[in-house]
Amino acid sequence: MNISQHYKFRLLPNKEQEILLNQAIGSAR
């Protein structure tokens, strides 16, 4: 995860973070 993505995550609501994290984990598998 690069710094720009980290800052974007901090700006997003928790639910959006969970969705994006789930998508990232799902695509990594």
N, C-alpha and C positions, 0 to 999 in steps of 0.2 A: 504493500500500500504506500503510495507516495504522499507527500505532504499536502498537495492540493486536494486529494481525495479525503484526507483526514479532516481538513477544514470544512469541506462540504458536508461531511458526516456530522460535524458538530453543529452545523446550521440546520440540519434536518430534524424533524420531530422523531421521537423514539420509534414510533411505528414504522416510519419510512426507513429508518436505519435497519430495523429488523428485517423488513422486506428485502432491502438491498443486500444485507449480510446473507440472508437465506439464498438469494439468487447467486451471490458470489460463491457460497459454499457448494450449491448445487452444480454450478458450472465447473467448479474445480474437480468435482468427482468424476 
